Amino acid sequence: MIEGKRVVAGEAILGTIATGEHSRVERRDEVLEELVRQHSRLVYRIAYAVLRCHHDAEDATQETFLRVLRYNSKLAEVEDAKTWLARIAWRVAVDRNTKQGRKREIPLEDPEKPIAEVASPGIPVDDTLHGAQFGTELEKLIAALPTKLREPLILSTIEEMSPRAVAGTLGINEAAVRSRVFRARQILKGKLSRRFSRK
């Protein structure tokens, strides 16, 4: 009789453990799904900023989330998921870029790329074309910046990350981030003013 009760109690304990483990796995999966939903665009944009190729950026985005899945035990310790993901995405993209032996050649003029459509009927076509030319020129100038100035500028300005998040992503301090972003902006301002004052 006592043995029968022990078996039933043992099954109940094992069932509780299995249910607890199952709910823990479900919660982890929900957290991962939420991370993907909230931050997949950020991860893609960071990868694209480094790789400058749509397909490579998609692959790097997938690899980033696979790494998150692989190291999900550390997820509970993460204070700022956005910065943590940005750091992983940046490292994945830089590693991919290094392994592929890429040079920083960025084809910005694509003859197949259509001219941007007029955003609203009230904006003249000349203004839209001038804006597109300015954007293309700015992309070229950003790509020509030294890496140590370009990286913080892209993350802080284009990806809209805080100096603290950029510092965490790049492994430098906040003061260095602010200084490098300032210097990059000064260089861009000078080059843009020289180029557009000639035209």
Helices and strands as residue ranges (DSSP letters): H 2-51, H 54-70, G 72-77, H 81-99, H 125-144, H 147-153, I 154-158, H 163-170, H 174-198
